[in-house]
């Protein structure tokens, strides 16, 4: 009887994992899926909750072309000028088999230049609301 329950539990776990894997698997054809802008989950602070990218009219094109090959985090963790983003696209086309983006290239570059350009931060912000204490004292 104990062995029967063990088998049932293992089957339930395996089916649960398979179901989760099927829901998160990419398109089997390997092509970029067309993305409807209404299908993108949007939070109140203009960040797409599904990808972490900034919401914009060009977001569906960026998601459809860029995240077909790599995570959106690869975009959000980088900053570049328009020329820098263009050179990354050319590199991906030459070495990673990225397809010709056609008219979408200008739209993608406009989006990246607008939202993921380098930020000029001269220095860190001043520390605020810090309760300082003498290192010789023990805070209470």
Z-matrix of the N, CA and C atoms (Angstrom, degrees):
N
C 1 1.450
C 2 1.524 1 110.89
N 3 1.332 2 116.69 1 -39.42
C 4 1.454 3 121.59 2 179.73
C 5 1.533 4 110.38 3 -63.52
N 6 1.328 5 116.21 4 -39.82
C 7 1.459 6 121.17 5 -179.25
C 8 1.530 7 110.40 6 -65.55
N 9 1.330 8 117.10 7 -35.53
C 10 1.461 9 121.79 8 178.80
C 11 1.533 10 110.55 9 -61.83
N 12 1.328 11 118.33 10 -45.92
C 13 1.458 12 122.15 11 179.58
C 14 1.524 13 111.57 12 -65.65
N 15 1.301 14 115.95 13 -37.11
C 16 1.465 15 120.18 14 177.42
C 17 1.527 16 109.62 15 -61.70
N 18 1.317 17 117.84 16 -44.01
C 19 1.465 18 122.29 17 179.28
C 20 1.521 19 110.83 18 -63.77
N 21 1.321 20 117.61 19 -42.74
C 22 1.463 21 121.73 20 179.53
C 23 1.526 22 110.26 21 -62.91
N 24 1.303 23 117.48 22 -43.66
C 25 1.468 24 121.35 23 -179.83
C 26 1.523 25 110.59 24 -63.69
N 27 1.315 26 117.73 25 -43.39
C 28 1.467 27 121.23 26 179.12
C 29 1.523 28 110.20 27 -62.65
N 30 1.324 29 118.14 28 -42.68
C 31 1.467 30 121.39 29 179.75
C 32 1.523 31 110.66 30 -63.45
N 33 1.322 32 118.05 31 -42.87
C 34 1.467 33 121.60 32 179.16
C 35 1.525 34 110.80 33 -62.73
N 36 1.312 35 117.56 34 -42.53
C 37 1.468 36 121.18 35 179.30
C 38 1.522 37 110.51 36 -64.41
N 39 1.321 38 117.57 37 -45.37
C 40 1.468 39 121.19 38 -179.79
C 41 1.522 40 110.53 39 -62.77
N 42 1.329 41 117.95 40 -44.01
C 43 1.464 42 120.55 41 178.61
C 44 1.526 43 111.26 42 -63.60
N 45 1.316 44 117.38 43 -38.82
C 46 1.461 45 120.55 44 177.04
C 47 1.514 46 112.18 45 -63.27
N 48 1.325 47 117.22 46 -42.74
C 49 1.465 48 120.86 47 178.53
C 50 1.520 49 111.32 48 -66.67
N 51 1.331 50 117.48 49 -40.15
C 52 1.466 51 120.42 50 178.03
C 53 1.519 52 111.11 51 -64.59
N 54 1.325 53 116.72 52 -40.35
C 55 1.459 54 120.26 53 177.96
C 56 1.516 55 111.86 54 -62.98
N 57 1.317 56 116.78 55 -42.06
C 58 1.469 57 120.83 56 178.56
C 59 1.518 58 110.86 57 -66.20
N 60 1.320 59 117.41 58 -39.24
C 61 1.465 60 120.93 59 -179.91
C 62 1.517 61 110.96 60 -67.23
N 63 1.315 62 117.84 61 -38.51
C 64 1.463 63 121.12 62 -179.90
C 65 1.520 64 111.37 63 -67.32
N 66 1.325 65 117.70 64 -35.40
C 67 1.455 66 120.75 65 179.73
C 68 1.513 67 112.18 66 -70.12
N 69 1.323 68 118.47 67 -29.45
C 70 1.463 69 120.84 68 -176.32
C 71 1.517 70 113.08 69 -102.71
N 72 1.339 71 118.73 70 4.11
C 73 1.462 72 119.97 71 -177.79
C 74 1.520 73 110.59 72 -77.67
N 75 1.342 74 118.20 73 145.66
C 76 1.450 75 121.72 74 179.53
C 77 1.520 76 110.91 75 -73.28
N 78 1.321 77 115.57 76 170.24
C 79 1.453 78 122.20 77 176.66
C 80 1.523 79 109.55 78 -55.06
N 81 1.327 80 117.14 79 130.08
C 82 1.458 81 121.59 80 -175.35
C 83 1.521 82 112.83 81 -67.68
N 84 1.338 83 118.07 82 -22.73
C 85 1.461 84 119.91 83 -178.62
C 86 1.518 85 112.20 84 -75.59
N 87 1.330 86 117.28 85 -16.18
C 88 1.459 87 120.95 86 179.13
C 89 1.516 88 113.35 87 82.55
N 90 1.335 89 118.12 88 4.79
C 91 1.453 90 120.75 89 179.77
C 92 1.516 91 109.53 90 -95.86
N 93 1.319 92 115.15 91 158.01
C 94 1.454 93 119.81 92 178.88
C 95 1.520 94 108.95 93 -69.70
N 96 1.303 95 116.93 94 132.03
C 97 1.447 96 121.33 95 179.24
C 98 1.518 97 109.74 96 -79.99
N 99 1.325 98 116.35 97 139.98
C 100 1.455 99 120.00 98 174.28
C 101 1.518 100 107.13 99 -69.12
N 102 1.317 101 117.07 100 135.46
C 103 1.451 102 120.93 101 -175.74
C 104 1.515 103 109.36 102 -114.90
N 105 1.305 104 116.96 103 125.25
C 106 1.448 105 122.52 104 176.40
C 107 1.523 106 107.87 105 -83.99
N 108 1.330 107 117.04 106 131.53
C 109 1.460 108 119.64 107 -175.87
C 110 1.521 109 111.96 108 -62.92
N 111 1.324 110 118.49 109 -25.16
C 112 1.456 111 119.78 110 179.01
C 113 1.514 112 111.47 111 -75.19
N 114 1.337 113 117.40 112 -17.77
C 115 1.460 114 120.59 113 -179.42
C 116 1.524 115 112.03 114 -81.86
N 117 1.322 116 117.54 115 -12.94
C 118 1.456 117 120.48 116 -179.39
C 119 1.525 118 109.14 117 -77.48
N 120 1.313 119 115.60 118 129.76
C 121 1.458 120 120.13 119 -179.84
C 122 1.517 121 109.24 120 -78.46
N 123 1.320 122 116.35 121 125.28
C 124 1.457 123 120.46 122 -175.03
C 125 1.522 124 109.60 123 -119.08
N 126 1.316 125 115.90 124 132.24
C 127 1.454 126 120.15 125 174.60
C 128 1.518 127 108.50 126 -96.20
N 129 1.310 128 116.83 127 176.92
C 130 1.458 129 120.86 128 -175.18
C 131 1.519 130 113.27 129 -71.32
N 132 1.325 131 119.17 130 -18.09
C 133 1.460 132 120.31 131 -177.51
C 134 1.526 133 112.59 132 -98.20
N 135 1.328 134 118.58 133 22.60
C 136 1.461 135 124.94 134 174.91
C 137 1.520 136 113.82 135 64.87
N 138 1.309 137 117.83 136 26.70
C 139 1.458 138 122.06 137 173.61
C 140 1.522 139 107.07 138 -111.64
N 141 1.316 140 116.70 139 127.71
C 142 1.457 141 121.13 140 177.42
C 143 1.524 142 108.10 141 -67.83
N 144 1.318 143 116.74 142 119.74
C 145 1.461 144 120.20 143 -174.98
C 146 1.523 145 112.67 144 -70.28
N 147 1.317 146 117.60 145 -22.73
C 148 1.470 147 119.84 146 179.93
C 149 1.523 148 111.98 147 -77.23
N 150 1.345 149 117.04 148 -35.55
C 151 1.465 150 120.03 149 -174.57
C 152 1.519 151 113.92 150 -113.73
N 153 1.331 152 117.36 151 -25.45
C 154 1.459 153 120.81 152 -175.01
C 155 1.514 154 112.79 153 86.23
N 156 1.328 155 117.11 154 3.37
C 157 1.462 156 121.32 155 179.30
C 158 1.525 157 110.26 156 -86.66
N 159 1.325 158 116.33 157 156.63
C 160 1.456 159 122.09 158 179.21
C 161 1.525 160 109.11 159 -72.04
N 162 1.336 161 115.86 160 134.07
C 163 1.458 162 121.56 161 -177.83
C 164 1.520 163 109.80 162 -73.88
N 165 1.316 164 114.70 163 134.63
C 166 1.455 165 123.05 164 -177.15
C 167 1.526 166 106.21 165 -161.31
N 168 1.329 167 117.65 166 163.24
C 169 1.465 168 120.28 167 177.41
C 170 1.523 169 112.07 168 -59.94
N 171 1.316 170 117.76 169 -28.62
C 172 1.466 171 121.86 170 -178.04
C 173 1.528 172 112.81 171 -85.47
N 174 1.325 173 117.84 172 -4.40
C 175 1.466 174 120.30 173 -176.28
C 176 1.530 175 113.76 174 -55.25
N 177 1.332 176 120.08 175 -44.03
C 178 1.472 177 118.32 176 179.62
C 179 1.529 178 113.32 177 -59.87
N 180 1.320 179 117.35 178 -35.83
C 181 1.471 180 120.74 179 178.71
C 182 1.521 181 109.87 180 -69.42
N 183 1.327 182 116.76 181 -42.31
C 184 1.467 183 120.84 182 178.94
C 185 1.525 184 110.06 183 -63.83
N 186 1.317 185 116.75 184 -46.71
C 187 1.468 186 120.52 185 -179.93
C 188 1.522 187 110.38 186 -62.20
N 189 1.321 188 117.47 187 -45.05
C 190 1.461 189 121.25 188 -177.88
C 191 1.510 190 114.05 189 -64.59
N 192 1.320 191 117.13 190 -33.64
C 193 1.463 192 120.19 191 -177.14
C 194 1.519 193 113.67 192 -95.81
N 195 1.318 194 117.51 193 -36.88
C 196 1.468 195 120.10 194 -173.79
C 197 1.523 196 112.72 195 -88.38
N 198 1.326 197 116.34 196 -45.80
C 199 1.461 198 118.00 197 -175.47
C 200 1.522 199 112.98 198 -81.77
N 201 1.324 200 117.32 199 1.55
C 202 1.469 201 119.70 200 172.60
C 203 1.525 202 109.98 201 -68.20
N 204 1.341 203 116.37 202 -26.56
C 205 1.473 204 120.67 203 -177.63
C 206 1.523 205 113.51 204 -111.15
N 207 1.317 206 117.55 205 -32.61
C 208 1.464 207 119.36 206 -176.72
C 209 1.519 208 110.61 207 -143.09
N 210 1.304 209 115.28 208 165.45
C 211 1.452 210 122.77 209 -179.21
C 212 1.525 211 110.72 210 -66.47
N 213 1.320 212 115.74 211 150.16
C 214 1.462 213 120.64 212 175.25
C 215 1.522 214 111.16 213 -64.37
N 216 1.327 215 117.12 214 -21.77
C 217 1.466 216 120.10 215 178.07
C 218 1.522 217 111.47 216 -63.47
N 219 1.310 218 117.51 217 -25.67
C 220 1.458 219 120.14 218 177.14
C 221 1.529 220 110.23 219 -66.05
N 222 1.321 221 116.70 220 -27.87
C 223 1.462 222 121.13 221 176.36
C 224 1.525 223 109.71 222 -79.91
N 225 1.330 224 116.47 223 -49.20
C 226 1.466 225 119.78 224 -173.64
C 227 1.523 226 113.27 225 -67.67
N 228 1.316 227 118.41 226 -24.88
C 229 1.466 228 119.85 227 -178.83
C 230 1.523 229 112.44 228 -85.95
N 231 1.332 230 117.31 229 -6.04
C 232 1.463 231 121.05 230 -179.31
C 233 1.517 232 110.96 231 -113.96
N 234 1.298 233 115.46 232 154.67
C 235 1.463 234 123.75 233 173.95
C 236 1.517 235 106.75 234 -134.72
N 237 1.323 236 116.52 235 137.61
C 238 1.464 237 119.70 236 178.49
C 239 1.519 238 109.30 237 -157.55
N 240 1.317 239 114.94 238 160.24
C 241 1.456 240 120.79 239 172.50
C 242 1.523 241 107.89 240 -74.31
N 243 1.323 242 116.50 241 173.26
C 244 1.468 243 120.14 242 176.97
C 245 1.524 244 109.94 243 -57.09
N 246 1.334 245 116.15 244 -42.93
C 247 1.465 246 120.43 245 179.97
C 248 1.529 247 110.75 246 -64.75
N 249 1.322 248 116.39 247 -38.35
C 250 1.458 249 120.29 248 178.04
C 251 1.517 250 112.10 249 -64.44
N 252 1.343 251 116.97 250 -44.11
C 253 1.468 252 120.41 251 177.29
C 254 1.530 253 110.12 252 -63.82
N 255 1.336 254 116.40 253 -40.44
C 256 1.467 255 119.50 254 179.29
C 257 1.524 256 110.87 255 -62.31
N 258 1.325 257 117.09 256 -42.11
C 259 1.466 258 118.97 257 179.76
C 260 1.533 259 110.91 258 -65.92
N 261 1.342 260 117.50 259 -32.32
C 262 1.472 261 119.63 260 175.73
C 263 1.525 262 110.90 261 -67.03
N 264 1.330 263 116.59 262 -39.71
C 265 1.468 264 120.24 263 177.83
C 266 1.520 265 110.16 264 -63.82
N 267 1.335 266 117.15 265 -45.02
C 268 1.470 267 120.78 266 178.33
C 269 1.525 268 109.91 267 -60.76
N 270 1.330 269 117.40 268 -42.95
C 271 1.466 270 120.66 269 178.47
C 272 1.528 271 110.76 270 -60.59
N 273 1.344 272 116.60 271 -43.44
C 274 1.471 273 119.82 272 179.37
C 275 1.529 274 111.00 273 -64.63
N 276 1.337 275 116.75 274 -36.02
C 277 1.465 276 119.56 275 178.27
C 278 1.524 277 111.41 276 -69.01
N 279 1.321 278 116.85 277 -37.93
C 280 1.468 279 120.55 278 -177.90
C 281 1.524 280 113.23 279 -78.27
N 282 1.327 281 117.60 280 -33.16
C 283 1.469 282 119.16 281 -172.75
C 284 1.524 283 115.04 282 -116.40
N 285 1.332 284 117.35 283 -22.77
C 286 1.461 285 120.21 284 -174.44
C 287 1.530 286 113.50 285 -113.29
N 288 1.322 287 116.59 286 7.06
C 289 1.473 288 122.82 287 177.84
C 290 1.527 289 113.15 288 65.36
N 291 1.332 290 116.77 289 34.08
C 292 1.458 291 119.97 290 173.02
C 293 1.521 292 108.14 291 -69.68
N 294 1.308 293 116.60 292 135.03
C 295 1.456 294 121.96 293 -179.18
C 296 1.521 295 110.88 294 -71.19
N 297 1.336 296 116.00 295 167.21
C 298 1.456 297 121.99 296 175.89
C 299 1.525 298 107.43 297 -69.12
N 300 1.304 299 117.30 298 124.41
C 301 1.458 300 121.70 299 -175.88
C 302 1.523 301 112.75 300 -80.87
N 303 1.325 302 117.38 301 -14.59
C 304 1.460 303 121.21 302 178.59
C 305 1.516 304 111.63 303 59.23
N 306 1.341 305 115.39 304 -134.58
C 307 1.466 306 120.97 305 -179.46
C 308 1.530 307 112.10 306 -66.73
N 309 1.316 308 116.67 307 -22.03
C 310 1.469 309 119.89 308 -179.76
C 311 1.524 310 112.66 309 -68.47
N 312 1.336 311 117.51 310 -21.57
C 313 1.465 312 119.54 311 -178.06
C 314 1.523 313 111.53 312 -60.17
N 315 1.330 314 117.21 313 -44.29
C 316 1.468 315 120.39 314 179.89
C 317 1.528 316 110.73 315 -65.11
N 318 1.323 317 117.00 316 -39.23
C 319 1.468 318 121.25 317 179.24
C 320 1.526 319 110.10 318 -64.84
N 321 1.326 320 116.32 319 -44.11
C 322 1.469 321 121.18 320 179.61
C 323 1.525 322 110.43 321 -64.53
N 324 1.328 323 117.01 322 -44.75
C 325 1.466 324 120.36 323 179.35
C 326 1.526 325 111.38 324 -63.64
N 327 1.342 326 117.20 325 -39.56
C 328 1.467 327 120.15 326 176.70
C 329 1.529 328 110.56 327 -60.04
N 330 1.329 329 116.03 328 -44.45
C 331 1.469 330 121.15 329 179.90
C 332 1.526 331 110.64 330 -62.73
N 333 1.329 332 116.98 331 -49.13
C 334 1.466 333 120.71 332 -177.88
C 335 1.525 334 111.50 333 -64.77
N 336 1.328 335 116.72 334 -40.52
C 337 1.466 336 120.49 335 179.08
C 338 1.532 337 110.75 336 -64.81
N 339 1.319 338 116.43 337 -38.51
C 340 1.462 339 121.01 338 -177.91
C 341 1.531 340 112.32 339 -71.33
N 342 1.338 341 116.80 340 -41.81
C 343 1.463 342 119.87 341 -170.86
C 344 1.526 343 115.17 342 -106.78
N 345 1.317 344 118.10 343 -21.11
C 346 1.469 345 120.33 344 -175.06
C 347 1.527 346 111.83 345 -130.39
N 348 1.324 347 115.06 346 42.24
C 349 1.464 348 121.34 347 175.02
C 350 1.526 349 108.50 348 -85.83
N 351 1.327 350 117.26 349 161.76
C 352 1.470 351 119.50 350 177.83
C 353 1.528 352 110.63 351 -60.02
N 354 1.312 353 115.94 352 144.96
C 355 1.456 354 121.36 353 177.21
C 356 1.515 355 108.70 354 -105.45
N 357 1.317 356 115.67 355 132.39
C 358 1.461 357 119.79 356 177.70
C 359 1.519 358 109.14 357 -87.18
N 360 1.300 359 115.41 358 101.42
C 361 1.460 360 121.25 359 176.51
C 362 1.521 361 106.13 360 -118.61
N 363 1.333 362 115.69 361 108.62
C 364 1.450 363 120.15 362 -176.48
C 365 1.516 364 113.31 363 -65.74
N 366 1.302 365 116.59 364 -37.66
C 367 1.457 366 121.49 365 179.86
C 368 1.515 367 107.95 366 -161.69
N 369 1.295 368 115.82 367 170.08
C 370 1.460 369 118.68 368 -180.00
C 371 1.521 370 109.78 369 -68.92
N 372 1.318 371 115.47 370 158.50
C 373 1.459 372 120.24 371 176.74
C 374 1.524 373 110.05 372 -68.96
N 375 1.328 374 114.89 373 153.88
C 376 1.458 375 119.69 374 174.90
C 377 1.523 376 109.50 375 -64.50
N 378 1.306 377 115.96 376 145.67
C 379 1.454 378 120.71 377 176.48
C 380 1.520 379 108.72 378 -70.24
N 381 1.318 380 116.15 379 137.51
C 382 1.458 381 120.99 380 -179.22
C 383 1.519 382 109.74 381 -126.91
N 384 1.320 383 114.96 382 151.93
C 385 1.468 384 121.83 383 175.85
C 386 1.522 385 112.40 384 54.82
N 387 1.310 386 116.22 385 43.57
C 388 1.459 387 121.31 386 178.54
C 389 1.521 388 108.26 387 -102.20
N 390 1.301 389 116.73 388 129.27
C 391 1.458 390 121.09 389 176.79
C 392 1.527 391 107.23 390 -93.53
N 393 1.333 392 115.90 391 99.97
C 394 1.454 393 121.30 392 -177.54
C 395 1.518 394 110.20 393 -82.84
N 396 1.295 395 116.93 394 151.05
C 397 1.463 396 122.06 395 175.91
C 398 1.519 397 108.16 396 -144.46
N 399 1.322 398 114.39 397 156.65
C 400 1.459 399 121.31 398 178.77
C 401 1.522 400 108.15 399 -71.89
N 402 1.310 401 117.10 400 132.68
C 403 1.459 402 120.75 401 -177.83
C 404 1.521 403 112.61 402 -61.65
N 405 1.328 404 117.00 403 -19.59
C 406 1.455 405 120.42 404 177.55
C 407 1.526 406 112.18 405 -78.85
N 408 1.322 407 116.65 406 -17.21
C 409 1.459 408 120.94 407 -178.93
C 410 1.526 409 110.13 408 -96.31
N 411 1.297 410 114.90 409 154.44
C 412 1.461 411 120.28 410 174.57
C 413 1.519 412 106.85 411 -102.33
N 414 1.327 413 117.94 412 123.67
C 415 1.475 414 119.28 413 -179.21
C 416 1.526 415 110.84 414 -64.57
N 417 1.315 416 115.57 415 143.78
C 418 1.472 417 119.31 416 -178.47
C 419 1.503 418 111.94 417 -94.56
